[in-house]
Amino acid sequence: MSNLPSEPEFEQALNELSESLKPFLSEHPEYAKAFEIVQIPERIVQFRVVWEDDSGKAQVNRGFRVQYNSALGPYKGGLRLHPSVNLSILKFLGFEQTFKNALTGLSMGGGKGGSDFNPKGKSDNEIRRFCNSFMAELSRHIGKDTDVPAGDIGTGGREVGFLFGAYRRARNEFAGILTGKGASWGGSHIRPEATGYGVIYYVEHMIKNSCPEFSLDKPSTRVAISGAGNVAQFTALKVIELGATVVSLSDSKGALISKSEKGFSKEVVEAIGELKLKGGYLESYQSFAPGGEYEYHADKRPWTLVENVQIALPSATQNEVSKEEAEALVKAGVRIVAEGSNMGCTAEAIDVFEATRKQGKGGVWYAPGKAANCGGVAVSGLEMSQNSQRLTWTPQEVDSKLKGIMTDCFNICLDAGKKFSGEDLSGDVLPSLLSGANVAGFIKVADAMKAQGEWW
Ligand code: NDP
């Protein structure tokens, strides 16, 4: 029995990697030491954040930065502002981020941070004062060549702006210490869109390699998406732009399902974006989508509510697909599941999908978040490159680099899945992208650590 505190989300992420690595480690036992070492973060910083609310009272929250691994470059990973934030969640996210960043091929280590501060219902002034206090401490631990945070749940363009300003004023230094900045002050074009667009670029490769009869330029290809934040919105907009049909979105209070053949329109997704900026919920859908084409289900996720769906893209938060929901998706006809969110599926849901894949033709092909959603951090990496050169690339340049990175990431996962899953791939069985992503990411990080004298 371990004497460490229970960290369920971190243990789940660790078990997933450990399972994937078994066949590789039995062939290469020398890497077992690297696996033992890579589990422990290089450093964790925890601090208090005291901020003033609108009535002049002192409020206090917990702040964290988990600096997981810097063998491949400066720590890189977002800041989550959500009341559920704790060390287990940030350790799981930082651990996943380390291998995800390796899969982008860019020079980035892994980290994650945030606070249990809840931005919901706070005024702009309260959020600004919180960000100033949070950065007063965080600024001691980050730097353009040390650790470069970005956004995540609850941290969007507004928060990145307040945090960046707090750092710049305190240090008298305009430096690329955060990504996701505004395009006119050091941000990269396509960063807001990057995670969602990247998921779709990855899914296009999955379609080509498994079920070319579903094409994203056909309205008959129906896509279920959860979430209504940054990742979900831009995933939906890319699907709509290409010509397929988005059948669902959701938020923390419920799911919105399209009843019409046409699915969600671009205008409705954009209206949801506006609503979310103001802190609203999908339950008020009649204000932006009158006319009876949508159905709202309180306290539900989309997965059991959709029919005749080929692709499912969890894009809200961790563990948002249960075993029963995975079974419902299989029944609804889903063939591709790719995570926009980090660890979007429970271990039991992944087991359901992977069991169908192992049966051969007609199974579900599952891609974990560390592969499918790496486009966001990849464009953050491109933002760092632009900041170093003091240049701004055009949206077309960034989008084309993003496509290239997603293609390379898919090929790396596919090849490693063929080589290292230990499975018999005869009879139309597709390689495991889960195992491919985990093993390929691990080897890259472990080899860099070995070369730098961190294990032997
Ligand atoms: P946002 O804060 O923009 O949106 C999050 C969405 O998920 C909101 O619709 C929110 O609902 C919903 N949500 C949050 N927590 C819960 C919960 N406990 N139960 C149900 N719904 C919930 O975040 P992002 O879109 O940026 O992030 C979504 C996921 O994608 C996260 O897992 C994140 O780690 C991951 N990710 C994000 C990247 C990025 O570039 N932003 C990059 C790679 C991964 P509500 O609106 O009601 O709050």
Boltz pocket constraint, residues with backbone or C-beta under 6 A from the ligand:
constraints:
  - pocket:
      binder: B
      contacts: [[A, 151], [A, 152], [A, 153], [A, 154], [A, 155], [A, 191], [A, 195], [A, 227], [A, 228], [A, 229], [A, 230], [A, 231], [A, 232], [A, 250], [A, 251], [A, 252], [A, 253], [A, 276], [A, 280], [A, 281], [A, 315], [A, 316], [A, 317], [A, 318], [A, 340], [A, 341], [A, 342], [A, 373], [A, 374], [A, 376], [A, 377]]
      max_distance: 6.0
